């Protein structure tokens, strides 16, 4: 849901399965200097509906703190090497969220 508009939005994003109903997503925005718009929407309303494969379900999104991000980041780089390129293009630290299935 748009943080300012209140309009429902659909934003395809890459994800990494973390097991037991958890998914990691990141706000790389191609390495640009600002966060993608969906970042602000997610911060304003962290309970969202996602579609993964043929399933649709509700998750609660939480931005990882520095320690949790530092622990997960190397694993994400192994799965998605292009993340290193995106991080190298920007001075901002790319935020990572953990999505936790709510059903």
C-alpha positions in Angstrom: 0.0 0.0 0.0 1.4 3.4 -1.0 2.7 5.2 2.1 1.3 8.5 0.9 -1.3 7.5 -1.7 -2.9 4.6 0.1 -3.1 2.9 -3.3 -2.3 -0.8 -3.5 1.0 -1.4 -5.4 2.5 -4.5 -7.0 6.3 -4.6 -6.9 8.1 -7.7 -8.2 11.3 -8.2 -6.2 14.0 -10.9 -6.0 14.0 -13.0 -2.8 16.0 -15.6 -1.1 14.2 -18.4 0.8 15.5 -18.6 4.3 13.5 -21.7 5.4 10.6 -22.1 7.8 8.4 -19.4 6.2 11.1 -16.8 6.0 12.2 -14.9 2.9 14.9 -12.2 2.5 14.5 -9.3 0.2 16.7 -6.3 -0.5 16.2 -2.7 -1.6 19.1 -2.5 -4.1 17.4 -0.3 -6.6 20.1 -1.1 -9.1 22.7 0.6 -7.0 21.1 4.0 -7.3 21.6 6.6 -4.6 18.1 6.3 -3.2 15.9 3.5 -1.9 13.2 2.1 -4.2 9.7 3.5 -3.6 8.5 0.1 -2.2 11.0 0.5 0.6 9.1 3.4 2.1 5.8 1.7 1.5 7.0 -1.4 3.3 8.4 0.7 6.2 5.0 2.4 6.6 3.0 -0.8 6.4 5.1 -4.0 7.0 2.2 -6.4 6.8 1.9 -7.3 3.1 0.6 -9.9 0.8 3.2 -11.7 -1.4 3.0 -14.2 -4.2 5.7 -16.9 -4.3 5.4 -19.5 -7.1 1.7 -20.4 -7.1 1.0 -19.4 -3.5 -0.3 -16.1 -2.1 0.1 -15.4 1.6 0.6 -12.6 4.2 4.0 -11.8 5.6 5.4 -9.4 8.2 8.4 -7.5 7.0 11.2 -6.4 9.3 14.3 -4.5 8.2 17.4 -6.3 9.5 19.6 -4.5 12.0 23.3 -4.1 11.2 24.4 -7.3 12.9 21.7 -9.5 11.3 22.4 -7.9 7.9 26.1 -8.5 8.2 25.5 -12.2 9.0 23.1 -12.7 6.0 24.8 -10.5 3.4 27.6 -12.9 2.4 25.0 -15.7 1.9 22.9 -13.3 -0.3 26.0 -12.4 -2.4 26.7 -16.1 -3.0 23.1 -16.6 -4.3 23.0 -13.2 -6.1 26.5 -12.0 -7.1 25.0 -9.0 -8.8 24.2 -7.5 -5.4 27.9 -6.8 -5.0 27.8 -4.7 -8.1 24.8 -2.8 -6.9 26.4 -2.1 -3.5 29.6 -0.9 -5.2 27.6 1.7 -7.2 26.2 3.5 -4.1 27.4 4.9 -0.8 24.2 3.8 0.9 24.0 0.4 2.6 21.5 -1.7 0.7 18.7 -2.5 3.2 17.7 -6.1 3.7 14.3 -7.2 5.0 13.2 -10.5 6.5 9.7 -11.5 5.5 8.0 -13.9 8.0 4.9 -15.8 6.9 1.9 -15.1 9.1 -0.3 -18.2 8.5 
